Amino acid sequence: MNTIAYTFEGNLYLNITNRCMMACPYCIKHKWKNMFSGNDLKLTKEPSVKEIISSIGDPKKYKEVVFCGYGDCLIRPDVVKEVAKWLKDQNVKVRINTAGLANYYHGRNVLRDLEGLVDVISISLNGSSSIEHTYMNKPMFKEKSFDEILNFVLEAKKYIPEVVVTAVKFPDFDISKVEEISKKLGVKFKARPYLNENEK
Ligand code: SF4
C-alpha cells in the first residue's frame, strides 16, 4: 500500500497534498474513505520534495508521472516545480491534474514557473456555467471560480504544450456543453468515466 506515489494503468501518480480549492460532494476521497486502487491516500503530513523523490524510485519505468492526489497539487506549486524539474532532467513525461484555481488562490501566475517542466495539464471543469459549476463542485471562490478556471485554461496554453479540459460523465449532466467550451477555448476535451463503488 502506498500513500505518496502509486501506480495505476502504467502511470505513476503523485499524491502531494490532500488540500483542495474545491469541496466536491462527489469526491471519491469521501466515498472511498481515501482509498484508491488499494492505496491509502490520506496524508498524515504533506511530503517534502526529498520524500516525494524518494517515493518515486526510477521514474523512467512509467509512461508518465502525474501530479494528482486526493487534493490539488497546485496548492504547492513550488514543490511541483522542483519535482517536475527532477523528472524532466530524466526525460520523463509529466502531467498535472488540477481544478484550475491555483493562480487565483496564490494571487500570482504559477503556470509561468512550470514552463518547460510539464508536458500536459488536465484541468477539470465539471459545470458549463458559473451556477452549475458552483453547485456541483463547491469551490472556495464560489461563483467567481468558473471564469477564473476559463482564464487559467487560456493562460495554461502559453506555458504548457498540451492543455486538456476534463469533465466527468455524471448522470444527468450535459457534458457536451463543457466540450463546446473546450472547443471555444481552443483546447482538447476528455470525458472521464463516472466511477462507481465497485470500480475502485
Ligand atoms: S477537485 Fe478533485 S480532489 Fe478536489 S474535492 Fe473535487 S474531486 Fe476531490
Residues whose N, C-alpha, C, O or C-beta is under 5 A from the ligand:
A	BS01	SF4	C20 M22 A23 C24 C27 Y70 G71 A99
